[in-house]
Amino acid sequence: MADIERFELQVAFMPLLSGEVQVKRIVLVGADVVLEKGADGAVNWSFGDSAPDSGA
């Protein structure tokens, strides 16, 4: 969960023409971000198909 007052994202233009996204700069102003990890190791900041963190 996140509460953000202002978010800015700058990407390179030319790579977009070939379908590639290159992030040049990210700015968060007034950000309040909550990162959580459950008892099963599942996290709220993972957006892929990765397995839960083993804690090792």
N, CA, C and O atoms as CSV, one atom per row, in Angstrom:
chain,resi,resn,atom,element,x,y,z
A,1,MET,N,N,0.842,-1.175,0.000
A,1,MET,CA,C,0.000,0.000,0.000
A,1,MET,C,C,0.884,1.234,0.000
A,1,MET,O,O,1.938,1.261,0.636
A,2,ALA,N,N,0.442,2.253,-0.722
A,2,ALA,CA,C,1.217,3.481,-0.776
A,2,ALA,C,C,0.295,4.685,-0.893
A,2,ALA,O,O,-0.735,4.645,-1.565
A,3,ASP,N,N,0.692,5.741,-0.229
A,3,ASP,CA,C,0.015,7.027,-0.345
A,3,ASP,C,C,1.078,7.999,-0.825
A,3,ASP,O,O,2.059,8.241,-0.122
A,4,ILE,N,N,0.894,8.559,-2.020
A,4,ILE,CA,C,1.922,9.401,-2.628
A,4,ILE,C,C,1.309,10.733,-3.023
A,4,ILE,O,O,0.298,10.790,-3.724
A,5,GLU,N,N,1.943,11.805,-2.557
A,5,GLU,CA,C,1.482,13.148,-2.892
A,5,GLU,C,C,1.767,13.460,-4.363
A,5,GLU,O,O,0.900,13.981,-5.066
A,6,ARG,N,N,2.975,13.144,-4.826
A,6,ARG,CA,C,3.341,13.403,-6.222
A,6,ARG,C,C,4.277,12.304,-6.720
A,6,ARG,O,O,5.183,11.875,-6.006
A,7,PHE,N,N,4.046,11.854,-7.956
A,7,PHE,CA,C,4.853,10.811,-8.587
A,7,PHE,C,C,5.290,11.306,-9.952
A,7,PHE,O,O,4.461,11.747,-10.749
A,8,GLU,N,N,6.590,11.236,-10.231
A,8,GLU,CA,C,7.119,11.619,-11.541
A,8,GLU,C,C,7.925,10.465,-12.092
A,8,GLU,O,O,8.700,9.839,-11.369
A,9,LEU,N,N,7.744,10.180,-13.381
A,9,LEU,CA,C,8.470,9.100,-14.046
A,9,LEU,C,C,8.991,9.632,-15.370
A,9,LEU,O,O,8.230,10.159,-16.182
A,10,GLN,N,N,10.292,9.490,-15.580
A,10,GLN,CA,C,10.891,9.929,-16.833
A,10,GLN,C,C,11.443,8.706,-17.546
A,10,GLN,O,O,12.210,7.934,-16.971
A,11,VAL,N,N,11.047,8.534,-18.814
A,11,VAL,CA,C,11.529,7.399,-19.605
A,11,VAL,C,C,12.241,7.910,-20.845
A,11,VAL,O,O,11.984,9.019,-21.313
A,12,ALA,N,N,13.144,7.083,-21.374
A,12,ALA,CA,C,13.833,7.411,-22.614
A,12,ALA,C,C,12.857,7.217,-23.778
A,12,ALA,O,O,12.156,6.206,-23.830
A,13,PHE,N,N,12.806,8.167,-24.705
A,13,PHE,CA,C,11.829,8.129,-25.789
A,13,PHE,C,C,12.161,7.114,-26.884
A,13,PHE,O,O,11.295,6.325,-27.262
A,14,MET,N,N,13.360,7.112,-27.388
A,14,MET,CA,C,13.712,6.271,-28.539
A,14,MET,C,C,13.485,4.777,-28.295
A,14,MET,O,O,12.954,4.108,-29.181
A,15,PRO,N,N,13.858,4.226,-27.146
A,15,PRO,CA,C,13.602,2.798,-26.918
A,15,PRO,C,C,12.107,2.441,-26.936
A,15,PRO,O,O,11.754,1.295,-27.218
A,16,LEU,N,N,11.235,3.398,-26.641
A,16,LEU,CA,C,9.792,3.138,-26.678
A,16,LEU,C,C,9.338,2.735,-28.078
A,16,LEU,O,O,8.384,1.970,-28.225
A,17,LEU,N,N,10.013,3.242,-29.100
A,17,LEU,CA,C,9.637,2.939,-30.481
A,17,LEU,C,C,9.837,1.467,-30.823
A,17,LEU,O,O,9.190,0.946,-31.732
A,18,SER,N,N,10.733,0.793,-30.095
A,18,SER,CA,C,10.953,-0.638,-30.315
A,18,SER,C,C,10.296,-1.485,-29.227
A,18,SER,O,O,10.549,-2.687,-29.144
A,19,GLY,N,N,9.455,-0.869,-28.392
A,19,GLY,CA,C,8.724,-1.601,-27.367
A,19,GLY,C,C,9.478,-1.792,-26.065
A,19,GLY,O,O,9.035,-2.560,-25.212
A,20,GLU,N,N,10.594,-1.122,-25.887
A,20,GLU,CA,C,11.397,-1.240,-24.666
A,20,GLU,C,C,11.190,-0.003,-23.802
A,20,GLU,O,O,11.168,1.119,-24.307
A,21,VAL,N,N,11.037,-0.212,-22.501
A,21,VAL,CA,C,10.875,0.902,-21.568
A,21,VAL,C,C,12.150,1.042,-20.751
A,21,VAL,O,O,12.543,0.123,-20.033
A,22,GLN,N,N,12.787,2.190,-20.865
A,22,GLN,CA,C,13.986,2.490,-20.074
A,22,GLN,C,C,13.640,3.637,-19.128
A,22,GLN,O,O,13.429,4.769,-19.564
A,23,VAL,N,N,13.585,3.337,-17.840
A,23,VAL,CA,C,13.277,4.354,-16.838
A,23,VAL,C,C,14.552,5.130,-16.541
A,23,VAL,O,O,15.569,4.552,-16.157
A,24,LYS,N,N,14.488,6.437,-16.720
A,24,LYS,CA,C,15.641,7.297,-16.467
A,24,LYS,C,C,15.594,7.905,-15.072
A,24,LYS,O,O,16.633,8.153,-14.460
A,25,ARG,N,N,14.359,8.148,-14.563
A,25,ARG,CA,C,14.250,8.827,-13.275
A,25,ARG,C,C,12.876,8.573,-12.670
A,25,ARG,O,O,11.863,8.575,-13.369
A,26,ILE,N,N,12.860,8.354,-11.360
A,26,ILE,CA,C,11.616,8.213,-10.603
A,26,ILE,C,C,11.689,9.175,-9.421
A,26,ILE,O,O,12.688,9.204,-8.702
A,27,VAL,N,N,10.638,9.956,-9.223
A,27,VAL,CA,C,10.582,10.897,-8.102
A,27,VAL,C,C,9.286,10.641,-7.332
A,27,VAL,O,O,8.197,10.647,-7.906
A,28,LEU,N,N,9.420,10.419,-6.036
A,28,LEU,CA,C,8.277,10.294,-5.145
A,28,LEU,C,C,8.361,11.419,-4.124
A,28,LEU,O,O,9.385,11.586,-3.461
A,29,VAL,N,N,7.293,12.184,-3.998
A,29,VAL,CA,C,7.243,13.273,-3.023
A,29,VAL,C,C,6.090,12.984,-2.071
A,29,VAL,O,O,4.982,12.674,-2.508
A,30,GLY,N,N,6.347,13.084,-0.795
A,30,GLY,CA,C,5.318,12.848,0.204
A,30,GLY,C,C,4.858,11.406,0.216
A,30,GLY,O,O,3.665,11.136,0.358
A,31,ALA,N,N,5.790,10.473,0.069
A,31,ALA,CA,C,5.436,9.052,-0.013
A,31,ALA,C,C,5.357,8.406,1.364
A,31,ALA,O,O,6.216,8.614,2.221
A,32,ASP,N,N,4.309,7.622,1.548
A,32,ASP,CA,C,4.137,6.792,2.746
A,32,ASP,C,C,3.870,5.377,2.224
A,32,ASP,O,O,2.760,5.066,1.791
A,33,VAL,N,N,4.889,4.533,2.271
A,33,VAL,CA,C,4.816,3.191,1.689
A,33,VAL,C,C,4.858,2.147,2.799
A,33,VAL,O,O,5.707,2.211,3.688
A,34,VAL,N,N,3.938,1.186,2.742
A,34,VAL,CA,C,3.868,0.112,3.736
A,34,VAL,C,C,4.268,-1.199,3.065
A,34,VAL,O,O,3.573,-1.680,2.170
A,35,LEU,N,N,5.385,-1.772,3.498
A,35,LEU,CA,C,5.847,-3.067,3.009
A,35,LEU,C,C,5.548,-4.097,4.081
A,35,LEU,O,O,5.926,-3.930,5.240
A,36,GLU,N,N,4.863,-5.166,3.684
A,36,GLU,CA,C,4.468,-6.176,4.657
A,36,GLU,C,C,4.898,-7.560,4.188
A,36,GLU,O,O,4.974,-7.834,2.990
A,37,LYS,N,N,5.180,-8.428,5.165
A,37,LYS,CA,C,5.534,-9.820,4.889
A,37,LYS,C,C,4.689,-10.695,5.813
A,37,LYS,O,O,4.735,-10.545,7.034
A,38,GLY,N,N,3.917,-11.610,5.222
A,38,GLY,CA,C,3.048,-12.478,5.995
A,38,GLY,C,C,3.808,-13.638,6.617
A,38,GLY,O,O,4.977,-13.858,6.301
A,39,ALA,N,N,3.150,-14.380,7.500
A,39,ALA,CA,C,3.753,-15.528,8.169
A,39,ALA,C,C,4.190,-16.589,7.163
A,39,ALA,O,O,5.133,-17.337,7.421
A,40,ASP,N,N,3.506,-16.658,6.010
A,40,ASP,CA,C,3.863,-17.640,4.981
A,40,ASP,C,C,5.003,-17.159,4.084
A,40,ASP,O,O,5.413,-17.879,3.173
A,41,GLY,N,N,5.516,-15.964,4.327
A,41,GLY,CA,C,6.627,-15.420,3.542
A,41,GLY,C,C,6.177,-14.585,2.356
A,41,GLY,O,O,7.010,-14.005,1.659
A,42,ALA,N,N,4.867,-14.512,2.115
A,42,ALA,CA,C,4.358,-13.716,1.005
A,42,ALA,C,C,4.516,-12.226,1.325
A,42,ALA,O,O,4.264,-11.791,2.449
A,43,VAL,N,N,4.934,-11.460,0.326
A,43,VAL,CA,C,5.151,-10.030,0.505
A,43,VAL,C,C,4.195,-9.241,-0.376
A,43,VAL,O,O,3.731,-9.741,-1.401
A,44,ASN,N,N,3.899,-8.007,0.023
A,44,ASN,CA,C,2.977,-7.185,-0.754
A,44,ASN,C,C,3.696,-6.321,-1.788
A,44,ASN,O,O,3.050,-5.513,-2.456
A,45,TRP,N,N,4.995,-6.465,-1.938
A,45,TRP,CA,C,5.727,-5.671,-2.920
A,45,TRP,C,C,6.238,-6.512,-4.079
A,45,TRP,O,O,6.958,-5.990,-4.930
A,46,SER,N,N,5.899,-7.780,-4.144
A,46,SER,CA,C,6.338,-8.654,-5.227
A,46,SER,C,C,5.244,-8.720,-6.288
A,46,SER,O,O,4.092,-9.017,-5.972
A,47,PHE,N,N,5.594,-8.447,-7.538
A,47,PHE,CA,C,4.609,-8.408,-8.605
A,47,PHE,C,C,4.837,-9.501,-9.635
A,47,PHE,O,O,4.205,-9.489,-10.692
A,48,GLY,N,N,5.733,-10.453,-9.348
A,48,GLY,CA,C,6.014,-11.535,-10.277
A,48,GLY,C,C,5.508,-12.863,-9.765
A,48,GLY,O,O,4.713,-12.924,-8.827
A,49,ASP,N,N,5.982,-13.928,-10.395
A,49,ASP,CA,C,5.591,-15.283,-10.009
A,49,ASP,C,C,6.623,-15.943,-9.098
A,49,ASP,O,O,6.678,-17.169,-9.009
A,50,SER,N,N,7.445,-15.130,-8.418
A,50,SER,CA,C,8.496,-15.686,-7.570
A,50,SER,C,C,7.912,-16.332,-6.338
A,50,SER,O,O,6.835,-15.962,-5.869
A,51,ALA,N,N,8.645,-17.315,-5.815
A,51,ALA,CA,C,8.234,-18.031,-4.611
A,51,ALA,C,C,8.393,-17.147,-3.397
A,51,ALA,O,O,9.189,-16.209,-3.437
A,52,PRO,N,N,7.669,-17.404,-2.313
A,52,PRO,CA,C,7.822,-16.627,-1.078
A,52,PRO,C,C,9.258,-16.712,-0.556
A,52,PRO,O,O,9.943,-17.717,-0.745
A,53,ASP,N,N,9.688,-15.659,0.090
A,53,ASP,CA,C,11.028,-15.584,0.677
A,53,ASP,C,C,11.167,-16.618,1.778
A,53,ASP,O,O,10.310,-16.724,2.655
A,54,SER,N,N,12.270,-17.396,1.727
A,54,SER,CA,C,12.479,-18.446,2.732
A,54,SER,C,C,13.049,-17.876,4.024
A,54,SER,O,O,13.097,-18.572,5.038
A,55,GLY,N,N,13.480,-16.623,3.999
A,55,GLY,CA,C,14.030,-15.995,5.200
A,55,GLY,C,C,15.478,-16.366,5.439
A,55,GLY,O,O,16.040,-16.023,6.479
A,56,ALA,N,N,16.097,-17.066,4.485
A,56,ALA,CA,C,17.497,-17.492,4.634
A,56,ALA,C,C,18.453,-16.390,4.286
A,56,ALA,O,O,19.667,-16.581,4.357
